[in-house]
């Protein structure tokens, strides 16, 4: 009998039953009030007169009128550089405990994002809410006795001006609650290993010692780890080693692109639970089955705003142009897409996090991530979002019986005319013809995006497809010295970076042919 598991499961179910449904609108009003009150005496709070905002008849409306929208560059150049230089009480009281280093996607200079003690507490609280929500997934009692393997960045954090810094996954793992450490793998010693390949090697070595019930991490890196374990021990699938593996918590990126290749490593399907952990905070998690949406943590120290998303809302660099039409959670509409803004207990204010989201359930405060503002392809009016690109990849997988876990695309000038050049990460490419795949991809996008169809009749003169191994994408990330952690591959590249990528991909393919 799984006595301990039954006790834990019963306690979680009881906690979930006793907790009342949170009202997103009222919770968000309280969060904003707390944020403004706590930061009212900081430099930022004095400049934008938080005291006056708090005393107004409508603090939410006054907040939007008074405080400008900030992207990272504006926030850092005007405020956070002082924090990085060691100054106190800038955008949040005192100094942060950590800096989360983030480039978001490969090829960008690392950003320093403050992480305060209040944010760490908020991240832990949101994690507990996610654990409590497991009661909704009808998992067996034995699951609650199994170990959880969290694959993130190293917990061996560096020091900058007396503040520790590293990837948010490493910071979070270094601050796990004491009661969780008995379940946590790979353990503190292995998690401190800085070099990703060395850490994976140690995980592979220790894998037979563990009874893993759940995995957590970026799908691409989890998949590479599972393949390494399967190869090492000559397994048919990972369940031969970990028969009790039941759950995968996918962090910060949609799981669908990886589903087909991921399932090849399993004997039975896993319960997939999406989470939305970013360098700026733990924003949302999937709280119930039978949905691909995540519930915003509306009472967890983050205030959310939403700018209606349309092609003219961003410029060619993916920066937000239209900042005057932001709405709060009481004003959003289901089925509409928005650019997400956050204000947080780490001193981010009306901060463009860079993601676009769709409101899927207003009453429950649920969203799904639809893409990145900088991953929106509109150079010649094609208006392609990552969602449409992902849909196209799933269509190609069915049409050609392949798996495409990775891809990237750019608008490229050829003989003075623009084309879309796609690189698809495909195993077993021998039966594929790039011209046929390109034609199918083109026709699908025309059928689901009228702006793309119009562009194809005007300035967008062609579509080219090239196949590379999925490993080429991971090799590129390693080449950029950003392997592992929260790093995701760019779905859309600018021309200059795309030239470098093409040169790299060509070199990798030639080296593979030589072997």
WOWORA-V968767 format. One record per residue. N is the residue number from 0. RES is the residue in three letters. PHI is phi in radians with two decimals (NA if undefined). Layout:
N_RES_PHI, N_RES_PHI
//
This chain:
0_UNK_NA, 1_UNK_-1.59, 2_UNK_-1.08, 3_UNK_-1.11, 4_UNK_-1.06, 5_UNK_-1.14, 6_UNK_-1.11, 7_UNK_-1.10, 8_UNK_-1.08, 9_UNK_-1.10, 10_UNK_-1.11, 11_UNK_-1.12, 12_UNK_-1.10, 13_UNK_-1.15, 14_UNK_-1.07, 15_UNK_-1.16, 16_UNK_-1.21, 17_UNK_-1.29, 18_UNK_-1.29, 19_UNK_-1.38, 20_UNK_-1.10, 21_UNK_-1.39, 22_UNK_-1.51, 23_UNK_-1.00, 24_UNK_-1.16, 25_UNK_-1.19, 26_UNK_-1.06, 27_UNK_-1.19, 28_UNK_-1.07, 29_UNK_-1.16, 30_UNK_-1.07, 31_UNK_-1.07, 32_UNK_-1.02, 33_UNK_-1.13, 34_UNK_-1.08, 35_UNK_-1.13, 36_UNK_-1.14, 37_UNK_-1.17, 38_UNK_-1.73, 39_UNK_-1.14, 40_UNK_-1.76, 41_UNK_-1.34, 42_UNK_-1.01, 43_UNK_-1.13, 44_UNK_-1.12, 45_UNK_-1.28, 46_UNK_-1.07, 47_UNK_-1.77, 48_UNK_0.88, 49_UNK_-1.05, 50_UNK_-1.05, 51_UNK_-1.19, 52_UNK_-1.06, 53_UNK_-1.09, 54_UNK_-1.51, 55_UNK_-1.31, 56_UNK_-1.20, 57_UNK_-2.38, 58_UNK_-1.00, 59_UNK_-1.12, 60_UNK_-1.18, 61_UNK_-1.15, 62_UNK_-1.04, 63_UNK_-1.17, 64_UNK_-1.25, 65_UNK_-1.60, 66_UNK_-1.70, 67_UNK_-1.30, 68_UNK_-1.28, 69_UNK_-2.13, 70_UNK_-1.61, 71_UNK_-1.06, 72_UNK_-1.05, 73_UNK_-1.16, 74_UNK_-1.12, 75_UNK_-1.28, 76_UNK_-1.12, 77_UNK_-1.62, 78_UNK_-2.36, 79_UNK_-1.20, 80_UNK_-1.10, 81_UNK_-1.17, 82_UNK_-1.10, 83_UNK_-1.12, 84_UNK_-1.46, 85_UNK_1.79, 86_UNK_-1.35, 87_UNK_-1.92, 88_UNK_0.97, 89_UNK_-1.57, 90_UNK_-1.96, 91_UNK_-2.64, 92_UNK_-0.98, 93_UNK_1.11, 94_UNK_-2.08, 95_UNK_-1.24, 96_UNK_-1.37, 97_UNK_-2.51, 98_UNK_-2.00, 99_UNK_-1.49, 100_UNK_-1.56, 101_UNK_-2.49, 102_UNK_-1.96, 103_UNK_1.26, 104_UNK_-2.39, 105_UNK_-1.17, 106_UNK_1.66, 107_UNK_-1.84, 108_UNK_-1.18, 109_UNK_-1.08, 110_UNK_-1.71, 111_UNK_-1.87, 112_UNK_-2.01, 113_UNK_-1.05, 114_UNK_-2.25, 115_UNK_-1.59, 116_UNK_-1.10, 117_UNK_-1.15, 118_UNK_-1.21, 119_UNK_-1.07, 120_UNK_-1.13, 121_UNK_-1.11, 122_UNK_-1.10, 123_UNK_-1.11, 124_UNK_-1.10, 125_UNK_-1.15, 126_UNK_-1.06, 127_UNK_-1.15, 128_UNK_-1.05, 129_UNK_-1.15, 130_UNK_-1.05, 131_UNK_-1.06, 132_UNK_-1.20, 133_UNK_-1.06, 134_UNK_-1.01, 135_UNK_-1.38, 136_UNK_-1.74, 137_UNK_0.94, 138_UNK_-1.45, 139_UNK_-1.20, 140_UNK_-1.03, 141_UNK_-1.12, 142_UNK_-1.01, 143_UNK_-1.31, 144_UNK_-1.82, 145_UNK_-1.56, 146_UNK_-1.60, 147_UNK_-2.07, 148_UNK_-1.71, 149_UNK_-1.88, 150_UNK_-1.82, 151_UNK_-2.31, 152_UNK_-1.44, 153_UNK_-1.09, 154_UNK_-1.54, 155_UNK_-1.45, 156_UNK_-1.43, 157_UNK_-1.59, 158_UNK_-2.04, 159_UNK_-2.37, 160_UNK_0.87, 161_UNK_1.18, 162_UNK_-2.05, 163_UNK_-1.29, 164_UNK_-2.52, 165_UNK_3.04, 166_UNK_-1.13, 167_UNK_-1.06, 168_UNK_-1.15, 169_UNK_-1.23, 170_UNK_-1.09, 171_UNK_-1.10, 172_UNK_-1.16, 173_UNK_-1.31, 174_UNK_-2.16, 175_UNK_-1.17, 176_UNK_-1.12, 177_UNK_-1.01, 178_UNK_-1.22, 179_UNK_-1.55, 180_UNK_-1.12, 181_UNK_-1.20, 182_UNK_-1.65, 183_UNK_-1.40, 184_UNK_-2.20, 185_UNK_-1.51, 186_UNK_1.61, 187_UNK_-1.11, 188_UNK_-1.14, 189_UNK_-1.21, 190_UNK_-1.11, 191_UNK_-1.40, 192_UNK_-1.11, 193_UNK_-1.36, 194_UNK_-1.42, 195_UNK_-1.08, 196_UNK_-1.09, 197_UNK_-1.15, 198_UNK_-1.16, 199_UNK_-1.12, 200_UNK_-1.03, 201_UNK_-1.22, 202_UNK_-1.10, 203_UNK_-1.06, 204_UNK_-1.09, 205_UNK_-1.56, 206_UNK_-0.89, 207_UNK_-1.14, 208_UNK_-1.41, 209_UNK_-1.86, 210_UNK_-2.06, 211_UNK_-1.46, 212_UNK_-1.86, 213_UNK_-2.55, 214_UNK_-2.06, 215_UNK_-2.47, 216_UNK_2.76, 217_UNK_-1.20, 218_UNK_-0.93, 219_UNK_-1.08, 220_UNK_-1.31, 221_UNK_-1.09, 222_UNK_-1.10, 223_UNK_-1.09, 224_UNK_-1.12, 225_UNK_-1.10, 226_UNK_-1.08, 227_UNK_-1.12, 228_UNK_-1.18, 229_UNK_-1.07, 230_UNK_-1.15, 231_UNK_-1.05, 232_UNK_-1.87, 233_UNK_0.92, 234_UNK_-1.66, 235_UNK_-1.37, 236_UNK_-2.80, 237_UNK_-1.22, 238_UNK_-1.23, 239_UNK_-1.14, 240_UNK_-1.67, 241_UNK_-2.09, 242_UNK_-1.14, 243_UNK_-1.69, 244_UNK_-1.18, 245_UNK_-2.21, 246_UNK_-2.31, 247_UNK_-2.21, 248_UNK_-1.71, 249_UNK_-1.58, 250_UNK_-1.89, 251_UNK_1.35, 252_UNK_-2.70, 253_UNK_-1.10, 254_UNK_-1.44, 255_UNK_-0.89, 256_UNK_-1.05, 257_UNK_-1.78, 258_UNK_-1.02, 259_UNK_-1.16, 260_UNK_-1.24, 261_UNK_-1.11, 262_UNK_-1.15, 263_UNK_-1.17, 264_UNK_-1.63, 265_UNK_-2.05, 266_UNK_-1.61, 267_UNK_-2.51, 268_UNK_-1.10, 269_UNK_-1.77, 270_UNK_-1.35, 271_UNK_-1.69, 272_UNK_-2.15, 273_UNK_-1.42, 274_UNK_-2.29, 275_UNK_-2.28, 276_UNK_-1.75, 277_UNK_-2.14, 278_UNK_-1.11, 279_UNK_-1.59, 280_UNK_2.67, 281_UNK_-1.63, 282_UNK_-1.51, 283_UNK_-2.84, 284_UNK_-2.69, 285_UNK_-1.33, 286_UNK_-1.78, 287_UNK_-2.67, 288_UNK_-1.35, 289_UNK_1.05, 290_UNK_-2.67, 291_UNK_-1.83, 292_UNK_-1.65, 293_UNK_-2.13, 294_UNK_-1.55, 295_UNK_-1.07, 296_UNK_-1.43, 297_UNK_-1.34, 298_UNK_-2.16, 299_UNK_-2.02, 300_UNK_1.54, 301_UNK_-2.29, 302_UNK_-1.78, 303_UNK_-1.85, 304_UNK_-2.31, 305_UNK_-2.43, 306_UNK_-1.76, 307_UNK_-0.92, 308_UNK_-1.65, 309_UNK_-2.62, 310_UNK_-0.94, 311_UNK_-1.38, 312_UNK_-1.35, 313_UNK_-2.24, 314_UNK_-1.60, 315_UNK_-1.13, 316_UNK_-1.62, 317_UNK_1.49, 318_UNK_-1.47, 319_UNK_-1.35, 320_UNK_-1.67, 321_UNK_-1.59, 322_UNK_-1.96, 323_UNK_-1.66, 324_UNK_-1.92, 325_UNK_-1.16, 326_UNK_-2.21, 327_UNK_-1.66, 328_UNK_-1.20, 329_UNK_-1.34, 330_UNK_-1.89, 331_UNK_-1.24, 332_UNK_-2.13, 333_UNK_-1.12, 334_UNK_1.47, 335_UNK_-1.74, 336_UNK_-1.81, 337_UNK_-2.38, 338_UNK_-1.48, 339_UNK_-1.57, 340_UNK_-2.02, 341_UNK_-2.39, 342_UNK_-2.17, 343_UNK_-2.40, 344_UNK_-1.29, 345_UNK_-1.81, 346_UNK_1.48, 347_UNK_-1.63, 348_UNK_-2.26, 349_UNK_0.81, 350_UNK_-1.69, 351_UNK_-1.36, 352_UNK_-1.33, 353_UNK_1.74, 354_UNK_-1.82, 355_UNK_-1.89, 356_UNK_-2.33, 357_UNK_-1.89, 358_UNK_-1.41, 359_UNK_-1.76, 360_UNK_-2.63, 361_UNK_-1.15, 362_UNK_-1.06, 363_UNK_-1.59, 364_UNK_1.13, 365_UNK_-1.79, 366_UNK_-2.39, 367_UNK_-2.38, 368_UNK_-1.32, 369_UNK_-1.86, 370_UNK_2.82, 371_UNK_-2.08, 372_UNK_-1.08, 373_UNK_-1.49, 374_UNK_-1.94, 375_UNK_-2.03, 376_UNK_-1.65, 377_UNK_-2.50, 378_UNK_-1.09, 379_UNK_-2.13, 380_UNK_1.41, 381_UNK_-1.30, 382_UNK_0.88, 383_UNK_-1.70, 384_UNK_-1.68, 385_UNK_-1.11, 386_UNK_-1.04, 387_UNK_-1.14, 388_UNK_-1.12, 389_UNK_-1.07, 390_UNK_-1.04, 391_UNK_-1.12, 392_UNK_-1.12, 393_UNK_-1.13, 394_UNK_-1.13, 395_UNK_-1.10, 396_UNK_-1.01, 397_UNK_-1.24, 398_UNK_-1.16, 399_UNK_-2.00, 400_UNK_0.93, 401_UNK_-2.30, 402_UNK_-2.06, 403_UNK_-2.28, 404_UNK_-1.28, 405_UNK_-2.34, 406_UNK_-2.79, 407_UNK_-2.63, 408_UNK_-2.58, 409_UNK_-2.57, 410_UNK_-1.49, 411_UNK_-2.13, 412_UNK_-1.51, 413_UNK_-2.25, 414_UNK_0.94, 415_UNK_1.44, 416_UNK_-2.07, 417_UNK_-1.48, 418_UNK_-2.26, 419_UNK_-1.70, 420_UNK_-1.89, 421_UNK_-1.90, 422_UNK_-2.01, 423_UNK_-1.93, 424_UNK_-1.48, 425_UNK_-2.31, 426_UNK_-1.42, 427_UNK_0.89, 428_UNK_-1.56, 429_UNK_-1.01, 430_UNK_-1.50, 431_UNK_-1.65, 432_UNK_-1.97, 433_UNK_-1.05, 434_UNK_-1.14, 435_UNK_-1.20, 436_UNK_-1.11, 437_UNK_-1.08, 438_UNK_-1.12, 439_UNK_-1.15, 440_UNK_-1.06, 441_UNK_-1.07, 442_UNK_-1.14, 443_UNK_-1.11, 444_UNK_-1.14, 445_UNK_-1.08, 446_UNK_-1.33, 447_UNK_-1.96, 448_UNK_-2.50, 449_UNK_-1.14, 450_UNK_-1.17, 451_UNK_-1.10, 452_UNK_-1.08, 453_UNK_-1.13, 454_UNK_-1.05, 455_UNK_-1.19, 456_UNK_-1.59, 457_UNK_-2.24, 458_UNK_-1.43, 459_UNK_-1.60, 460_UNK_-1.59, 461_UNK_-3.03, 462_UNK_-2.33, 463_UNK_-2.12, 464_UNK_-2.21, 465_UNK_-2.27, 466_UNK_-1.76, 467_UNK_-2.41, 468_UNK_-1.20, 469_UNK_-0.94, 470_UNK_-1.12, 471_UNK_-1.07, 472_UNK_-1.15, 473_UNK_-1.25, 474_UNK_-1.13, 475_UNK_-1.10, 476_UNK_-1.10, 477_UNK_-1.15, 478_UNK_-1.04, 479_UNK_-1.42, 480_UNK_1.08, 481_UNK_-2.36, 482_UNK_-1.21, 483_UNK_1.52, 484_UNK_1.14, 485_UNK_-1.63, 486_UNK_-1.32, 487_UNK_-2.08, 488_UNK_-1.38, 489_UNK_-1.19, 490_UNK_-1.41, 491_UNK_-2.20, 492_UNK_-2.07, 493_UNK_-1.39, 494_UNK_-1.01, 495_UNK_-1.07, 496_UNK_-1.16, 497_UNK_-1.13, 498_UNK_-1.06, 499_UNK_-1.13, 500_UNK_-1.08, 501_UNK_-1.10, 502_UNK_-1.10, 503_UNK_-1.13, 504_UNK_-1.10, 505_UNK_-1.13, 506_UNK_-1.10, 507_UNK_-1.09, 508_UNK_-1.15, 509_UNK_-1.14, 510_UNK_-1.14, 511_UNK_-1.14, 512_UNK_-1.13, 513_UNK_-1.09, 514_UNK_-1.16
//
